[in-house]
Amino acid sequence: MRRLFVLPTSRAGWGLLAAFICLVVAGTWPVIGLLNRAMLVLGIPLMILWSYAIIFACVGVMLLGNRIVERDDHE
C-alpha cells in the first residue's frame, strides 16, 4: 500500500512543516477578516502590510528550507 503523504523525519523538517501550516492559516479568511479594517500603520493600510508580511515570511521559510535541504546528504 502506497503512502499518500511523505512526512518529515527530522526536527527541522517538522518545524518547517509547522511554519508552512502557520503561513497558510495566516492567509485564510478568518485571520484576514480580523485584520481587514481601516487602519494605517506607518502610512500603509493594515491589510497591505499583512500581505507583505506573509509574502516575506514565505520567502524566509523557503530560504530556511533550502538551507536545511542543502545541509542534508540524501535527496
Beta strands, then each sheet from edge to edge (+ up, - down):
strand 1: 40-41
strand 2: 44-45
sheet 1: 1+ 2-
end
